[in-house]
Amino acid sequence: MLYELRTYHCVPGRLPALVKRFETTTMRLFEKHGIRQLGFWTVAIGESNQDLIYILQWESLAQREKCFAAFQSDPEWIEARRKSEADGPLVASIANSILTPTAFSAAK
């Protein structure tokens, strides 16, 4: 099992719109395309309170590539993203890491 840690650094003031887009559209499309999430977080105490952080679970890099390509080319996603960014972009930058569990990790 692989885990993908994604951190979206939002444009100031745009975090609520990003969270809404995930809640109302992105999650359903993730499910449609076989993208499984471990969890989503915002920052209560830390470096930036304008970040959305989440972890995805993958069986392999090949599965990730296939599922993400299908999601990103889905016409419903393209339209939802366009509409949600009508007043400007939501995300300033994205940090992304593919993680593998250690032998002693509770996550396997």
KABELZI-V621686 format. One record per helix or strand of 2 or more residues. SS is the DSSP state (helix for helix, strand for strand). FROM is the first residue (numbers start at 1). TO is the last residue. If there is no record, write none. Layout:
ss->{SS	SS}
from->{FROM	FROM}
to->{TO	TO}
This chain:
ss->{strand	helix	strand	strand	helix	helix	strand}
from->{2	15	36	51	61	75	91}
to->{10	32	42	58	72	84	100}
